[in-house]
């Protein structure tokens, strides 16, 4: 099971970590962020004229929520464990699921002292700010922890305050905070990691297709390789980081934080080391400059194979 160290951050705010270049957001995601907190909701419907009383209040306050995990998410997770589902199904189940974001009280610095009647300085009381908790993934990226039930959050950190939100809203907040991963139920029986492309899809309330199962991406990779005659064929497969391990050691085919896409390059026979390096470097340059590749692929591993004569 992956270990994600805790890193509390004050909320609101966020952005890229100091000294680390921020990933450029696609325009449609930036627009969604720009509209957050505005005159309309994420669906473009105006807030004006809405009632927050009676039946409407339950939509926003989850007043009838018993704190249990969403049944759709549990069913998708069970299907994954049984080998009858995939991680795309788990992410899809989150589209309408309520989750809990952990918030912690953090003691703020003492305020500037006021001057008393006799010129003495009066020390201001310390204040407690609410802090949004983020995690550091093993590869150094920022991750936001989410919990599918109040019980799993309490077990992880008893002092954390559970704030109920829809997963799509949590994903939008993660993007705003510069987090590239969502970590569902860290420290529990099973931790499921949602990678950056799926986080962006959730934030936009759009379906997500894993890069290793994306036919359009596969076609583009083949087209990009056409400019390199030494590459005879390109195949894509799930990467070695797609599976994840439950607390009991059971391996599940999804929810991992490692490389999600394996690209197999079948090269012509007879290439020397310099030739191989030139091909790989050229393809890598073409991949990273393509907007579709940058948006749909979170992490990649490349395997070289000798093409059959």
C-alpha positions in Angstrom: 0.0 0.0 0.0 1.4 3.4 -0.9 2.3 5.8 1.9 1.2 9.4 1.6 2.8 11.7 4.2 0.5 14.4 5.5 1.0 18.1 4.7 -1.5 20.5 6.1 -2.1 23.7 4.1 -4.2 26.7 4.9 -7.4 27.1 2.9 -8.2 28.8 0.7 -5.2 29.3 -1.6 -2.8 26.9 -3.1 -1.0 26.6 -6.4 2.2 25.0 -7.4 4.8 24.2 -4.7 7.7 26.7 -4.4 10.4 26.0 -6.9 8.2 23.7 -9.0 6.7 24.7 -12.3 2.9 24.6 -12.4 1.2 22.4 -15.0 -0.7 24.5 -17.5 -4.4 23.8 -17.1 -6.5 23.2 -20.2 -8.7 26.2 -21.1 -12.0 24.5 -20.2 -10.8 23.6 -16.7 -9.4 27.0 -16.1 -12.8 28.4 -17.1 -14.6 26.1 -14.7 -12.3 27.3 -11.9 -12.9 30.9 -12.9 -16.6 30.4 -12.6 -16.5 28.7 -9.2 -18.1 30.8 -6.6 -19.6 33.1 -9.2 -23.2 33.8 -10.1 -23.9 30.3 -11.4 -23.2 26.8 -10.3 -21.0 24.3 -12.2 -23.9 23.5 -14.5 -24.3 27.2 -15.4 -27.6 27.6 -13.5 -27.9 30.9 -11.6 -27.9 30.9 -7.8 -30.3 33.9 -7.8 -33.8 33.1 -6.7 -32.9 29.7 -5.2 -34.2 28.8 -1.7 -31.9 27.2 0.8 -34.7 26.2 3.1 -36.9 23.1 3.3 -36.3 20.4 0.7 -33.7 22.5 -1.2 -31.4 22.6 1.9 -30.7 18.9 1.7 -29.1 19.3 -1.7 -26.4 21.6 -0.3 -26.1 20.6 3.4 -26.6 16.8 3.2 -28.8 17.1 6.2 -30.2 13.6 5.9 -26.7 12.1 5.4 -25.9 9.2 7.7 -22.2 9.4 7.0 -22.0 6.0 5.2 -20.1 5.4 2.0 -22.0 5.9 -1.2 -23.6 2.6 -2.3 -22.6 3.1 -6.0 -18.9 3.5 -5.0 -19.0 0.5 -2.8 -20.6 -1.6 -5.6 -18.0 -0.4 -8.1 -15.2 -1.2 -5.7 -16.6 -4.7 -5.1 -16.8 -5.3 -8.8 -13.2 -4.2 -9.2 -12.1 -6.6 -6.4 -14.1 -9.4 -8.0 -12.4 -8.9 -11.4 -15.8 -7.9 -12.9 -15.1 -4.1 -13.1 -12.3 -1.7 -13.8 -11.0 1.6 -12.4 -13.0 3.6 -14.9 -16.1 2.2 -13.3 -14.9 3.2 -9.9 -14.2 6.8 -11.1 -17.6 6.9 -12.8 -19.3 6.0 -9.6 -17.8 9.0 -7.9 -19.5 11.4 -10.4 -22.6 11.6 -8.2 -21.1 10.4 -4.9 -20.8 12.4 -1.7 -17.4 12.4 -0.1 -15.8 14.0 3.0 -13.0 16.5 2.9 -10.9 16.6 6.1 -10.4 20.0 7.6 -8.1 20.6 10.6 -7.8 23.5 13.0 -4.4 25.1 12.9 -3.2 27.7 15.4 -2.5 30.9 13.7 0.4 33.3 14.6 -0.3 35.8 17.3 -1.8 39.0 16.0 0.0 42.4 16.2 -0.3 43.8 19.7 -2.4 46.9 20.3 -1.1 49.9 22.4 -2.6 50.3 25.8 -3.5 53.5 27.7 -0.1 53.7 29.3 1.9 52.9 26.1 2.2 49.2 27.0 1.7 46.6 24.3 -1.3 44.3 24.6 -0.8 40.9 23.2 -3.5 39.8 20.8 -5.1 36.4 21.3 -4.0 33.5 19.1 -6.6 32.4 16.6 -7.3 29.0 15.0 -7.5 28.9 11.2 -9.1 26.0 9.4 -6.6 24.1 7.3 -7.1 22.0 4.2 -5.1 18.8 4.4 -3.0 17.7 1.5 -0.6 14.7 1.1 2.6 14.1 -0.7 2.6 11.2 -3.1 5.7 9.0 -3.3 6.7 10.8 -6.6 6.5 14.2 -4.8 3.2 15.3 -6.3 0.5 16.9 -4.2 -2.6 14.8 -3.4 -5.9 15.6 -1.7 -7.3 13.0 0.7 -11.0 12.3 0.4 -13.1 9.9 2.5 -16.1 8.0 1.4 -17.5 7.7 5.0 -17.3 9.7 8.2 -16.0 6.6 9.9 -13.0 6.2 7.6 -12.1 9.8 8.1 -12.3 9.6 11.9 -10.2 6.4 11.9 -7.6 8.3 9.8 -7.5 11.5 12.0 -9.9 11.7 14.9 -9.5 15.5 15.2 -10.3 16.2 11.5 -13.6 17.9 10.8 -15.5 16.1 8.0 -16.9 18.5 5.3 -19.4 16.8 3.0 -19.2 17.7 -0.7 -19.9 16.0 -4.0 -16.8 14.4 -5.4 -17.0 16.6 -8.5 -16.7 19.7 -6.3 -13.8 18.1 -4.4 -12.0 17.5 -7.7 -12.5 21.1 -8.7 -11.1 22.2 -5.4 -8.1 19.8 -5.8 -7.3 21.4 -9.2 -7.5 24.9 -7.6 -5.1 23.8 -4.8 -2.6 22.4 -7.3 -3.3 18.8 -6.3 -2.9 16.2 -9.2 -4.2 13.2 -7.3 -7.2 12.3 -5.2 -6.6 9.6 -2.6 -9.8 7.9 -1.5 -9.8 6.5 2.1 -6.0 6.6 2.9 -5.0 4.2 5.6 -8.2 2.1 5.2 -8.7 -1.5 4.0 -8.5 -0.2 0.5 -7.1 3.1 -0.8 -8.0 4.1 -4.3 -6.0 6.8 -6.1 -7.6 9.0 -8.8 -5.0 10.3 -11.2 -4.8 13.7 -12.7 -6.7 13.1 -16.0 -9.5 11.5 -14.0 -9.4 14.3 -11.5 -9.8 16.8 -14.3 -12.7 14.7 -15.8 -14.5 14.7 -12.5 -14.0 18.4 -12.1 -15.6 19.0 -15.4 -18.3 16.3 -14.7 -17.3 14.4 -17.8 -16.7 10.7 -18.4 -13.2 9.5 -18.1 -11.4 6.9 -20.3 -8.1 5.5 -19.0 -5.2 6.3 -21.4 -4.4 2.6 -21.8 -8.0 2.0 -23.1 -8.3 5.2 -25.2 -8.5 4.3 -29.0 -8.1 7.9 -30.1 -4.9 8.2 -28.1 -3.7 4.9 -29.5 -4.3 6.1 -33.1 -2.4 9.3 -32.4 0.6 7.5 -30.9 0.7 5.4 -34.0 0.6 8.5 -36.2 3.3 10.2 -34.2 5.6 7.1 -34.6 5.1 7.2 -38.4 7.7 9.9 -38.5 10.3 7.5 -37.2 10.9 4.7 -39.8 12.8 2.6 -37.2 9.5 2.2 -35.3 7.6 -0.7 -36.9 4.6 -0.8 -34.5 3.3 0.8 -31.3 1.1 -0.8 -28.7 -0.5 0.5 -25.5 -1.2 -1.5 -22.3 -2.0 -0.8 -18.7 1.1 0.4 -16.9 2.7 -1.4 -14.0 1.3 1.2 -11.6 -2.4 0.6 -12.3 -2.9 -2.2 -9.8 -3.1 -1.5 -6.1 -2.9 -3.6 -3.0 -5.5 -3.9 -0.3 -4.5 -4.0 3.3 -4.5 -7.8 3.3 -2.2 -7.9 0.3 -4.9 -8.7 -2.2 -3.9 -7.1 -5.6 -6.7 -5.2 -7.4 -6.6 -4.2 -11.0 -7.0 -0.4 -10.4 -6.5 2.4 -8.0 -2.7 2.4 -8.0 -0.6 5.6 -8.1 2.2 4.4 -10.3 2.7 4.5 -14.1 -0.7 4.1 -15.8 0.3 3.7 -19.4 2.8 1.3 -21.0 3.8 2.1 -24.5 5.6 -0.8 -26.3 7.7 0.3 -29.3 8.6 -2.4 -31.7 11.9 -1.3 -33.3 13.6 -2.6 -36.4 16.5 -4.9 -35.9 20.1 -3.6 -36.0 19.7 -0.3 -34.3 22.6 0.6 -32.1 22.3 2.3 -28.7 22.6 5.8 -30.2 19.9 5.0 -32.7 17.5 3.7 -30.0 18.2 6.8 -27.9 17.5 9.1 -30.8 14.1 7.4 -31.5 13.0 7.5 -27.9 14.0 11.1 -27.4 12.3 12.2 -30.6 9.1 10.4 -29.7 9.1 11.8 -26.1 9.5 15.3 -27.5 6.5 14.7 -29.9 4.4 13.3 -27.0 5.0 16.1 -24.5 4.2 18.8 -27.1 0.8 17.3 -27.9 -2.1 18.7 -25.9 -4.2 15.6 -26.1 -1.3 13.4 -24.8 -0.6 15.9 -22.0 -4.2 16.0 -20.9 -5.0 12.3 -21.1 -1.8 10.7 -19.9 -0.8 10.9 -16.3 2.4 8.8 -16.2 4.1 6.5 -18.7 6.6 3.7 -19.0 8.2 2.8 -22.3 9.2 -0.8 -23.3 11.4 -1.5 -26.3 10.9 -4.7 -28.3 12.6 -6.0 -31.4 10.2 -6.2 -34.3 9.7 -9.6 -35.9 11.5 -10.0 -39.3 
